[in-house]
Amino acid sequence: MTRTWPQTHADDETALAWQFLAFLRETAVLKVDGLTRDQAAAAPVATSPKLTALGVLKHLVAVERYWLCIAGAGLELPSLWQGDPDPSWDLSESDTPESLIQAYREEWANAEALRQRDPGDTAADDERTVRWILAHVAQETARHVGHLDLLRELADGQTGE
């Protein structure tokens, strides 16, 4: 998988926002790809027992499902945030790097429905604009890519963007 940097001389704010999100998504996948299940399920930060590479990726699947697909585009999909505390970080035995990368990519495909809306349109949830949702998901993804940077380095020593 190769990542593509967003256009440096962009003249379309919406296209640029989607390009940055795509770059961040690809970076998240690259941080998990190649790890064994044990490496990806390890929680090396003692004070954060749910902070695992698989947990971060599983959470990003839930983020995309809710914000882009349900709240943004209005797709009739089940939320992956059923429960309190947030269960999107919890791993099952069937969660592997490969299965969660596939699930994440499936949400990218679902989120394409949001591209049909203009950035200034009110989102399907009637509470915010599409622009706000896209910015929110980009900042959340970027924050979690930072977690994945650390988790990957602790797992196998790999560093870099």
C-alpha positions in Angstrom: 0.0 0.0 0.0 1.3 3.4 -0.8 0.1 6.7 0.6 -0.5 9.8 -1.5 0.1 13.2 0.0 -2.7 15.7 -0.6 -2.3 18.2 -3.3 0.1 21.0 -2.3 -1.5 23.6 -4.5 -5.1 22.6 -3.7 -7.9 24.9 -4.8 -10.8 22.8 -3.6 -11.3 22.7 0.2 -13.5 19.6 0.1 -11.2 17.6 -2.1 -8.3 18.6 0.1 -10.2 17.5 3.3 -10.9 14.1 1.8 -7.3 13.8 0.6 -6.0 14.4 4.1 -8.4 11.9 5.5 -7.3 9.3 2.9 -3.7 10.0 3.8 -4.4 9.5 7.5 -6.4 6.3 6.9 -3.6 4.8 4.9 -1.1 5.8 7.6 -3.2 4.0 10.2 -3.3 0.9 8.1 0.5 1.0 7.5 1.1 1.2 11.3 -0.8 -2.0 11.9 0.0 -3.9 8.7 2.7 -6.5 9.2 2.3 -6.8 13.0 1.5 -10.3 14.4 -1.8 -10.6 16.2 0.1 -10.8 19.5 2.1 -7.6 18.7 -1.1 -5.8 17.6 -3.1 -6.9 20.7 -0.3 -5.9 23.2 -1.1 -3.1 25.6 2.4 -1.8 26.5 1.2 1.3 28.4 0.4 0.1 31.9 -2.0 3.0 32.6 -4.0 2.3 29.4 -4.8 -1.4 29.3 -7.1 -1.0 26.3 -4.6 1.0 24.2 -3.6 -1.6 21.6 -2.9 -1.2 17.9 -5.9 -3.4 17.2 -8.0 -1.5 19.6 -7.1 1.8 18.0 -8.0 0.4 14.5 -11.2 -1.1 15.8 -12.1 2.3 17.3 -11.4 4.1 14.0 -13.8 1.7 12.3 -16.5 2.7 14.8 -15.6 6.4 14.4 -16.0 6.2 10.6 -19.2 4.2 10.9 -20.9 6.6 13.2 -19.6 10.0 12.1 -19.3 9.6 8.3 -21.9 7.0 7.6 -24.6 7.3 10.2 -24.5 10.9 11.4 -23.1 12.4 8.2 -24.7 10.4 5.3 -27.6 8.9 7.1 -26.9 5.3 6.2 -29.0 2.7 8.0 -26.1 0.8 9.7 -25.8 -0.4 13.3 -23.6 1.8 15.5 -20.5 0.1 16.8 -20.7 2.2 20.0 -23.4 0.2 21.7 -22.6 0.3 25.4 -20.9 2.2 28.1 -18.0 2.4 28.5 -17.2 2.6 24.8 -16.9 -1.0 23.6 -15.1 -0.1 20.3 -11.7 -0.6 22.0 -12.6 -4.2 23.2 -11.0 -7.0 21.2 -12.4 -10.4 20.4 -10.4 -13.5 19.5 -11.3 -13.0 15.9 -9.8 -9.5 15.7 -6.6 -9.6 13.7 -4.6 -7.0 11.8 -6.0 -8.4 8.6 -9.7 -8.5 9.7 -9.7 -5.0 11.2 -7.8 -3.5 8.2 -10.6 -5.1 6.0 -13.3 -3.7 8.2 -11.7 -0.3 8.2 -11.6 -0.3 4.4 -15.2 -1.4 4.2 -16.1 1.7 6.2 -14.2 3.9 3.8 -16.4 2.5 1.0 -19.5 3.1 3.1 -18.4 6.7 3.8 -18.3 7.4 0.1 -22.1 8.2 0.5 -21.1 11.4 2.3 -19.3 12.7 -0.7 -22.7 13.3 -2.3 -23.3 16.1 0.1 -21.8 19.6 -0.1 -19.6 20.6 2.8 -22.0 23.3 3.9 -25.0 21.0 3.9 -26.5 20.0 7.2 -25.6 16.4 8.0 -28.1 13.6 8.2 -28.2 14.1 12.0 -29.5 17.7 11.6 -27.0 18.8 14.2 -23.9 19.9 12.3 -22.5 20.4 8.8 -20.8 17.9 6.6 -17.7 20.1 6.9 -17.7 19.8 10.7 -18.0 16.0 10.5 -15.2 15.7 8.0 -12.9 17.9 10.1 -13.8 16.0 13.3 -13.1 12.6 11.8 -9.8 13.9 10.3 -8.6 15.3 13.7 -9.7 12.1 15.5 -7.9 9.9 13.0 -4.8 12.1 13.2 -4.8 11.8 17.0 -5.1 8.0 16.9 -2.4 7.7 14.2 -0.1 9.3 16.8 -1.1 6.5 19.2 -0.3 4.0 16.5 3.1 5.6 15.9 4.0 4.9 19.5 2.4 1.4 19.6 4.2 0.3 16.4 7.6 1.5 17.8 7.0 -0.4 21.0 5.9 -3.5 19.1 8.7 -3.9 16.7 10.9 -0.8 16.7 9.5 0.5 13.4 9.4 4.3 13.3 8.6 6.8 10.6 5.5 8.4 9.1 
